[in-house]
Amino acid sequence: MATSRWARRRTRRALRRACRFDVRLPSLHDGIAFATRISVMEMSEPPYPQPVEETAAQIRQVLRKAAIEFARTCDPADLASAHDALGVHLGRQRSLPSSPPVVFSAALALDLLPDDRSAVAALLAAQRRQTVADVLRQQKTEALARELTDPAAVLARWIEQDHADWAQPLSDTAARDIAQSFAQYRPAHERTAEFAALELIRDFLDSFSDSSQKQMLYALLAGGMHHANRPEHAAKAAALLDGRPPAPDGEA
């Protein structure tokens, strides 16, 4: 009985040794890989349906495939998160399709070789440079778009261009059309119901050319705000009745 118990223990230790292996796993970025050591924790008691080496080879094959497929989603720039995610993935119970089945799970140690660490550092540096360039380009584009909503700015840009043809200057109508195109554009974060409502109200007010009609609309707007118990907004709307812009928040 004792011999049998010790024999099973030796078999389990032999399987664990045979299932401890190193593998280079791909990452989210081609050319950068994880250096990984995988260790198996078998949960089935010997004897196994097949010899230890054959059983170990099948377990390594299952774990290697599972690790490679999952590692492709892991970012080598965040090694700690990659280690945790891969650890959870390999820590799930798996089994070989044998009779009886061999049940096992795995643990791992994850790292990057020096060349891969250098590649990650270079990648992060390139990403930072690209982010700075993108932000600067976006700021320049947004500033230019805001500027060109004014027909005068469109004309000024035309004047500043090289070889401006003064014999055929940009017409006022063309400048207004260009400015209107920029004024109507809205970035993605402004394409909401609130911004659409503002555009609708602006177009509605612009459709009344008579000042008395606009005064009536402002009076109705102020009355509606009073009715909605919004006295500060009502006061700003009432200021429009006098033909003056409402005071900014915090000012009398």
GIWO-V894553 format. One record per residue. NEAR is the number of other ideal C-beta (glycine too) atoms within 12 Angstrom. Layout:
NEAR  NEAR
//
This chain:
7  8  9  13  13  13  17  21  16  17  27  28  19  23  36  27  18  24  40  25  25  21  29  24  40  26  35  23  26  12  16  31  30  39  27  39  24  39  27  41  25  35  22  27  18  26  20  31  18  22  17  28  17  19  34  32  21  30  41  31  21  31  39  28  20  29  40  26  17  29  36  24  21  34  24  39  26  21  26  16  18  36  28  16  26  40  25  18  31  38  24  21  20  29  22  30  14  20  11  17  22  35  23  34  27  36  25  37  22  35  23  31  21  11  16  29  20  16  22  29  18  19  24  20  15  16  17  15  14  14  14  14  14  14  14  14  14  15  14  14  17  20  15  18  24  18  22  28  23  20  25  18  24  31  24  17  21  25  17  13  14  8  10  15  11  10  7  10  16  26  14  15  14  17  25  21  17  27  28  18  16  26  23  19  21  19  14  8  9  17  14  13  10  13  18  15  13  16  20  14  18  15  14  16  23  15  13  17  9  11  15  13  16  21  20  17  23  30  21  21  28  27  19  17  23  19  14  14  10  17  15  21  21  24  22  24  31  26  23  26  24  17  13  12  13  23  15  10  10  6  11  9
//
